[in-house]
Amino acid sequence: MELDPRLEELVYKMGLPPVVGRLLFNRGINTEAEARLFLYGDFEDLSSPFLFQDMEKAVDRIATAIKEGEKILIFGDYDVDGITSTALLVRGLESLGGRVSYIIPNRISHGYGAKPYHVNKIKKEKASLVITVDNGIKSTDFAASLKKEGIDLIITDHHLPGDELPQAYALIDPYTEDNFVPKNLAGVGVAFKLLHGLFLKKNSEPKVLPYLKMVALGTIADMVELLGENRIMVKKGLEFINEGNSHGLSKLMDVSGLRGKRITPKEVAYRISPRINAAGRIFDPEIALKLLLSRREKEAEELAGELNSLNYQRQKLEARILKEAESLVDDSKPLIFVYSENWHRGVLGIVAYRLSRKYRKPALVFSVEEDEAFGSGRSPEGMPLIDALSHAHHLLLSYGGHELAAGLVVKRENLESLRARLEEYFHGLSPEEKPERRLDGEFDFEDIKLFFGYHRLFPPYGIGNPQPRFMTKNVEVVNDPGPWSNGFKVLLKQGNNIIPGIFFKSEYLFKFRKGERVNIIYTLKEGDNHGIEINIEEELK
């Protein structure tokens, strides 16, 4: 196979098969250092938390608070990233001897982020130090109110700052840094950096490793890239999850139907995260946090059951709103922009995600309540939503988020003006090629067998690191397919290589007949006796 000239030296230096080099290149990995980090990176390869300019200051302030017995309050957020960030710091600081409490705002009654009116509750808690997680970088009024009361504030966040930075004791946010701190961390990743710094100061670094469980959950749920440091932390976190868990996480996995099963990002994204999120979406996010913090088996079992019930209610609510929203979609427009007075604010993000995924364009979904509309948006790769909202900021009461996801508030009277402004912005833009349809290239079975020796080094799969997807042409069908589990199994041959293949489409029974030649698109899996098998997704003419 031909290899990009830029990778020839990399492949030669590292002794890699060309197929592995191609897959690395497809994931934006071009240098030997990047390749070694991707393939062999471990915890010790994470950058120092003290690259953050205010980290030393923040760590010293927290250490003083613990030593002096001051009350520390963690101000979190109601999604999985915010809840896992809060759990991580609450348990982490407690393990170091801290007196810790927390606040997680209610999505409906409080909205996103810390606000000046939260200061009264903080004063009642008698906290002298507040640490935000997954929020705070735009909370200038909140910071000013705390400062007025003589309460120190440490902000940990991963969102883009506004025009003015909050007056905080310390700011820890990748987007306020000029140096080489990782920019794509989830909120829980930034919170972990703070905890890591504290454990380093205490000469107890190994004790911070189990907290990577929370990092794995929050990072996967927040849909950030699984590359670089995120990938290392998620990989290690999943290893710890698969080795055993607290009562809370164990009971959550039980109600998610995952008892005894190996947990990958797929299980986190589609089974665990929705249940954690359900509490914050339609009821009280503290239920999910209490579950993650629970040390009592009976309590954990009851809380997990409650989350499971809330998730079922969320599913029914989402299905109704999605059906109503679809009836309002105008597919001729460059974005989906729908609103109603009858939609629950808590599930708008999921509905927007499903609409964006189906129509391959940005989707904004609003719940109109009196004279304000509360919106949530999702966008495919290549159509940055946060940039579009910045383009229309003069029409918004507030907004925040990332390239692919955002939240916003707008006056009811400005909804149609906002629609027009965003349609103008997105006109002519196209999404990147659908990620799950991307091919890593055309390869022979000989290449595939060489890659199989490295396939365990490529997970965990997720955004930025999709499962490798291959095409091979002129493959001989060795035998007629036979039944296998809920699909069919067949032997495929190219040259001297024979590989078992699995497919699930019954119409392929007429194409995969003994002696036929086929062109296939597929992914790899580890089959019986740890041998190679392929999952056939498509047969090409």
C-alpha positions in Angstrom: 0.0 0.0 0.0 1.1 3.6 -0.6 1.9 5.8 2.4 1.9 9.5 2.7 5.5 10.7 2.4 5.2 12.5 5.8 4.7 9.2 7.5 7.4 7.1 5.9 10.0 8.3 8.4 7.6 7.8 11.3 6.8 4.2 10.2 10.4 3.5 9.7 11.6 4.9 13.1 8.9 3.2 15.1 8.9 -0.1 13.1 5.2 0.1 12.4 3.3 -1.6 9.6 2.2 1.0 7.0 -1.4 0.3 7.8 -0.9 1.5 11.3 0.8 4.6 10.1 -2.2 5.3 7.8 -4.6 5.0 10.7 -2.5 7.3 12.8 -2.4 9.9 10.1 -6.2 9.7 9.6 -6.5 10.7 13.3 -4.2 13.7 12.9 -1.1 12.1 14.3 1.9 13.0 12.3 5.0 12.9 14.6 6.8 10.2 16.5 6.0 11.9 19.8 2.3 12.0 19.0 2.3 8.4 17.8 4.0 7.1 20.9 1.6 9.0 23.1 -1.4 7.6 21.2 -0.2 4.0 21.1 1.7 3.7 24.4 0.7 6.7 26.5 0.1 6.1 30.2 -0.6 8.2 33.3 2.9 9.4 33.7 2.7 11.0 30.2 0.1 13.5 31.3 1.3 17.0 31.4 2.0 18.6 34.8 -1.0 20.3 36.4 1.3 23.1 37.3 1.5 24.2 33.7 -1.7 26.1 34.5 -0.6 29.6 35.6 -2.8 29.7 38.7 -2.4 26.1 39.7 0.2 26.6 42.4 -1.8 29.4 43.9 -5.0 27.4 43.9 -3.4 24.3 45.4 -1.8 26.3 48.2 -5.1 28.0 49.0 -6.9 24.7 49.2 -4.1 23.2 51.3 -4.4 26.1 53.7 -8.2 25.7 53.9 -7.8 22.0 54.7 -5.2 22.7 57.3 -7.2 25.5 59.0 -10.5 23.5 58.9 -12.2 26.0 56.6 -15.4 25.0 54.9 -14.9 24.4 51.1 -17.9 24.5 48.8 -17.9 23.0 45.4 -20.3 24.7 42.9 -21.1 22.2 40.2 -23.4 21.8 37.2 -26.4 19.5 36.5 -25.0 17.5 33.5 -22.8 14.4 33.7 -19.6 16.5 33.3 -20.6 18.8 36.2 -21.9 16.0 38.4 -18.8 13.8 38.0 -16.6 16.9 38.5 -18.4 17.7 41.8 -18.2 14.1 43.0 -14.5 14.0 42.1 -13.6 17.1 44.2 -15.9 16.3 47.1 -14.5 12.9 47.6 -10.9 13.9 46.7 -10.8 16.9 49.1 -12.5 14.8 51.9 -9.8 12.2 51.5 -7.2 14.9 52.2 -9.0 16.0 55.3 -11.2 18.7 53.9 -14.6 19.9 55.2 -16.6 20.0 52.0 -20.1 20.8 50.9 -21.6 21.4 47.4 -24.3 23.2 45.4 -25.6 21.9 42.1 -28.1 24.3 40.5 -31.4 23.1 39.3 -31.7 23.3 35.5 -35.2 24.7 35.5 -35.4 27.0 38.6 -31.7 28.2 38.6 -30.4 27.7 35.1 -26.8 27.2 34.2 -23.9 28.6 36.2 -23.2 30.5 39.4 -25.2 33.7 40.0 -25.1 36.4 42.6 -28.2 35.1 44.4 -26.3 31.9 45.2 -24.0 33.8 47.6 -26.6 33.8 50.3 -26.7 30.0 50.4 -22.9 29.9 50.4 -22.9 32.3 53.4 -25.4 30.0 55.2 -23.0 27.1 54.6 -20.3 29.2 56.3 -17.9 28.5 53.4 -14.8 30.6 53.1 -13.6 29.0 49.8 -15.7 28.2 46.7 -14.5 26.1 43.8 -16.5 26.0 40.6 -16.4 23.0 38.3 -17.6 22.9 34.7 -18.7 26.5 35.0 -17.7 29.9 36.3 -15.6 31.4 33.6 -18.4 33.8 32.6 -19.7 34.4 36.2 -18.3 37.9 36.6 -21.2 39.1 38.8 -21.0 36.0 41.0 -17.3 36.5 41.5 -17.7 40.1 42.4 -20.4 39.3 44.9 -18.2 36.7 46.6 -15.2 39.1 46.7 -17.4 41.7 48.4 -18.2 39.1 51.1 -14.6 38.2 51.6 -15.1 34.6 50.2 -12.3 33.3 48.0 -13.2 31.8 44.6 -11.2 29.3 42.5 -12.8 28.7 39.1 -12.2 25.5 37.2 -13.9 25.5 33.8 -13.3 24.4 30.2 -15.6 26.9 28.4 -14.5 29.9 26.4 -14.3 33.1 28.5 -16.3 36.2 27.8 -15.0 39.7 27.2 -14.3 40.1 30.9 -12.6 37.6 33.2 -14.1 37.0 36.7 -12.3 38.5 39.7 -11.3 35.2 41.2 -8.5 34.1 43.5 -7.4 31.6 40.9 -8.6 30.8 37.3 -8.0 27.3 35.9 -9.3 27.1 32.4 -7.4 25.9 29.3 -8.8 28.9 27.3 -7.3 31.5 29.6 -3.8 30.0 29.2 -1.1 31.0 26.6 1.1 28.0 27.2 0.8 24.3 26.2 -1.9 23.1 28.5 -4.3 20.7 26.8 -7.2 22.7 25.3 -9.8 19.9 24.8 -10.3 18.8 28.4 -13.9 18.3 29.7 -14.8 20.1 32.9 -14.0 17.0 34.9 -10.6 16.8 33.3 -9.8 20.3 34.5 -11.1 19.4 38.0 -8.9 16.4 37.9 -5.9 18.6 37.1 -6.6 20.5 40.3 -6.9 17.4 42.4 -3.8 15.9 40.8 -1.9 19.0 41.8 -3.0 18.7 45.4 -2.0 15.0 45.6 1.4 15.9 44.1 1.9 18.5 46.8 1.1 15.9 49.4 3.5 13.4 47.7 0.5 11.0 47.3 0.2 11.0 43.5 -0.7 7.2 43.2 -3.8 7.8 45.3 -5.3 10.2 42.7 -5.6 7.4 40.1 -9.0 5.9 41.1 -10.6 9.4 40.6 -10.0 8.8 36.9 -13.3 6.8 37.0 -15.2 10.0 37.3 -13.0 11.6 34.5 -13.9 8.8 32.2 -17.6 9.1 32.7 -17.7 12.9 32.4 -15.3 13.1 29.5 -17.2 10.6 27.4 -20.6 12.2 28.2 -19.4 15.7 27.3 -18.5 14.5 23.8 -15.0 15.9 23.7 -12.2 14.4 21.6 -10.8 11.1 22.8 -7.3 12.1 21.8 -4.2 13.2 23.7 -4.6 13.5 27.4 -8.4 12.9 27.3 -7.7 9.5 25.7 -5.1 8.5 28.4 -7.4 9.6 31.2 -10.5 7.8 29.8 -8.5 4.7 29.0 -7.1 4.5 32.6 -10.5 5.4 34.1 -12.2 2.6 32.2 -9.6 0.2 33.4 -10.4 1.1 37.0 -14.2 0.9 36.3 -13.7 -2.6 34.9 -11.7 -3.7 38.0 -14.5 -2.8 40.5 -16.5 0.1 41.8 -18.1 1.8 44.7 -21.7 0.9 45.7 -23.0 3.9 43.8 -21.4 3.1 40.4 -22.0 -0.6 40.8 -25.7 -0.2 41.4 -25.9 2.3 38.5 -24.3 -0.3 36.2 -26.8 -2.9 37.5 -29.9 -0.8 36.6 -28.2 0.0 33.2 -28.1 -3.8 32.4 -24.3 -3.8 32.6 -23.6 -6.2 35.5 -20.6 -8.3 34.7 -20.1 -6.7 31.3 -16.9 -4.9 30.1 -17.5 -1.1 30.0 -16.3 0.8 26.9 -17.2 4.4 25.9 -20.3 3.0 24.1 -21.8 1.7 27.4 -21.0 5.0 29.1 -22.5 7.1 26.4 -25.7 5.1 25.8 -26.4 3.3 29.1 -24.8 5.1 32.0 -24.7 8.8 31.1 -28.4 9.0 30.2 -29.4 7.8 33.7 -27.1 10.3 35.4 -28.3 13.1 33.1 -32.0 12.2 33.7 -32.0 13.6 37.2 -30.8 17.0 36.1 -33.0 17.1 33.0 -36.4 16.6 34.6 -36.0 16.6 38.4 -33.1 17.1 40.8 -29.4 16.5 39.8 -28.5 15.9 43.5 -30.0 12.4 43.2 -27.3 11.5 40.7 -24.5 13.1 42.8 -25.7 11.4 46.0 -25.6 8.1 44.1 -22.0 8.6 43.0 -21.0 9.6 46.5 -22.9 6.9 48.3 -21.0 4.5 50.6 -24.1 2.5 51.7 -25.3 -0.3 49.5 -29.0 0.0 50.3 -29.0 3.7 49.7 -27.2 3.3 46.4 -29.7 0.7 45.3 -32.6 3.0 46.0 -31.0 6.0 44.3 -30.1 3.9 41.2 -33.6 2.7 41.0 -34.9 6.3 41.2 -32.5 7.3 38.4 -33.7 4.5 36.2 -37.3 5.5 36.7 -36.4 9.2 35.9 -34.7 8.0 32.7 -37.8 6.1 31.6 -39.9 9.3 32.2 -37.2 11.3 30.2 -37.5 8.9 27.3 -41.3 9.3 27.1 -41.0 13.1 27.3 -38.3 13.2 24.7 -40.2 11.0 22.2 -43.3 13.3 22.4 -41.2 16.5 22.0 -39.1 15.0 19.1 -42.3 14.1 17.2 -43.7 17.6 17.7 -40.4 19.2 16.7 -40.0 17.2 13.6 -43.4 18.4 12.4 -42.0 21.9 12.5 -38.8 21.2 10.6 -38.2 23.1 7.3 -35.5 20.9 5.7 -34.9 23.5 2.9 -33.3 25.8 5.5 -29.6 25.6 6.4 -30.4 25.0 10.1 -33.3 23.6 12.2 -34.9 26.3 14.4 -38.0 25.2 16.3 -39.8 26.4 19.4 -42.9 25.8 21.5 -44.5 26.8 24.8 -45.2 23.1 25.5 -41.7 21.6 25.6 -39.8 20.7 28.8 -36.6 22.6 29.0 -34.7 19.6 30.4 -34.7 17.4 27.2 -34.2 20.1 24.5 -30.5 19.1 24.2 -31.3 15.5 23.4 -34.0 16.5 20.9 -31.6 18.9 19.2 -29.0 16.2 19.0 -31.4 13.8 17.3 -32.6 16.4 14.8 -29.0 17.5 14.0 -27.9 13.9 13.5 -30.9 13.0 11.3 -30.8 16.1 9.1 -27.0 16.7 9.2 -27.3 20.4 10.0 -27.3 22.6 13.1 -30.4 22.3 15.3 -31.7 24.8 17.8 -34.7 23.8 20.0 -36.4 26.3 22.4 -38.8 26.2 25.2 -40.7 29.5 25.3 -41.6 30.5 28.9 -43.4 33.9 29.3 -41.2 36.5 27.5 -38.0 34.4 27.3 -37.0 31.4 25.2 -34.5 28.8 26.6 -32.7 27.0 23.9 -30.3 24.1 23.4 -28.3 23.5 20.2 -26.3 20.7 18.6 -24.3 20.8 15.4 -22.4 18.4 13.1 -18.7 18.6 12.8 -17.6 21.4 10.5 -20.4 23.8 11.5 -19.3 25.4 14.7 -22.3 26.4 16.7 -20.6 28.6 19.3 -19.1 30.7 16.5 -22.6 31.2 15.0 -24.0 32.3 18.4 -21.1 34.7 18.8 -22.1 36.1 15.4 -25.6 36.8 16.8 -24.6 37.7 20.4 -26.4 41.1 20.3 -29.7 39.2 20.1 -29.0 36.9 23.0 -29.5 37.4 26.8 -26.9 34.7 27.5 -25.1 31.8 25.7 -22.2 29.4 26.1 -21.0 26.0 25.0 -18.7 24.4 22.4 -18.3 23.9 18.7 -20.9 21.1 18.7 -23.2 22.0 21.6 -24.5 25.2 23.2 -27.1 26.6 25.4 -28.7 30.1 25.1 -31.5 32.4 26.3 -33.2 34.9 24.0 -36.2 37.2 24.3 -39.3 35.8 22.7 -39.6 38.8 20.5 -36.1 38.2 19.1 -36.6 34.6 18.1 -37.3 35.2 14.4 -34.5 37.8 14.2 -32.2 35.2 15.6 -33.4 32.6 13.1 -32.6 34.9 10.2 -29.2 35.8 11.6 -28.2 32.2 12.0 -29.6 31.1 8.6 -27.4 33.8 7.1 -24.4 32.5 9.0 -24.8 28.9 8.1 -25.8 29.5 4.4 -23.3 27.8 2.2 -21.6 25.9 5.0 -21.6 22.1 4.9 -20.9 19.5 7.6 -17.8 17.4 7.5 -18.3 13.9 6.1 -20.5 11.9 8.4 -18.0 10.4 11.0 -19.4 6.9 11.0 -19.3 6.7 7.2 -15.6 7.6 7.0 -13.3 5.0 5.7 -9.7 4.6 6.9 -8.8 3.4 3.4 -8.7 0.4 1.1 -6.5 -2.4 2.4 -5.7 -6.0 1.6 -6.3 -8.8 4.1 -2.5 -8.9 4.5 -2.6 -5.3 5.8 -5.5 -6.1 8.1 -3.7 -9.1 9.7 -0.7 -6.8 10.4 -3.0 -4.2 12.0 -4.6 -6.8 14.2 -1.4 -7.1 16.1 -1.9 -3.4 17.1 -5.7 -3.3 17.4 -5.7 -3.3 21.2 -3.7 -0.1 21.2 -6.4 1.9 19.4 -9.3 2.0 21.8 -11.0 3.7 23.5 -13.0 4.8 20.5 -15.0 8.0 20.4 -15.0 11.5 18.9 -11.7 12.1 17.2 -10.8 8.4 17.4 -13.5 6.4 15.6 -13.3 2.7 15.3 -11.2 1.9 12.2 -13.3 1.2 9.2 -11.8 -0.6 6.2 -12.6 -1.5 2.6 -11.2 -4.6 0.8 -12.1 -5.5 -2.8 -12.1 -8.7 -4.7 -12.7 -11.0 -1.7 -13.6 -14.6 -2.4 -16.4 -16.2 -0.4 -15.1 -19.6 0.7 -18.4 -21.2 1.9 -22.1 -20.5 2.0 -23.1 -18.5 5.1 -24.4 -20.2 8.2 -26.4 -18.9 11.2 -24.4 -17.2 14.0 -26.0 -15.6 17.1 -28.6 -13.2 15.6 -26.7 -12.9 12.3 -24.7 -15.0 9.8 -21.1 -16.2 9.6 -19.0 -16.8 6.4 -15.3 -17.4 5.5 -13.7 -14.9 3.3 -10.4 -15.3 1.4 -7.9 -13.0 -0.3 -4.6 -14.4 -1.4 -3.4 -16.8 1.3 -5.4 -15.1 4.1 -8.8 -16.5 5.3 -10.8 -14.4 7.8 -14.2 -15.2 9.3 -16.8 -12.5 8.6 -20.1 -11.7 10.4 -23.1 -9.9 8.8 -26.6 -9.2 10.0 -28.4 -8.1 6.8 -30.5 -11.1 5.5 -30.3 -9.8 2.0 -26.6 -10.5 2.0 -27.4 -14.2 2.1 -27.9 -14.0 -1.7 -24.6 -12.2 -2.3 -22.3 -14.1 0.0 -22.5 -17.5 -1.8 -19.6 -19.9 -2.2 -17.3 -18.9 -5.0 -18.6 -15.3 -5.3 -16.3 -12.3 -5.3 -17.3 -9.3 -3.2 -16.1 -5.8 -2.2 -16.7 -5.1 1.5 -16.6 -2.4 4.1 -16.1 -3.6 7.6 -14.7 -3.2 11.1 -12.6 -5.6 13.1 -13.3 -7.5 16.2 -11.5 -10.1 18.4 -13.3 -13.4 17.8 -13.1 -16.9 19.2 -9.7 -17.8 20.7 -8.7 -14.1 20.4 -8.5 -14.5 16.6 -9.4 -11.9 14.0 -13.0 -11.5 12.7 -14.6 -8.8 10.7 -18.0 -7.2 11.0 -19.3 -6.7 7.5 -21.2 -3.4 7.3 -21.7 -3.0 3.5 -21.2 -5.0 0.3 -20.3 -2.8 -2.6 -21.0 -3.5 -6.2 
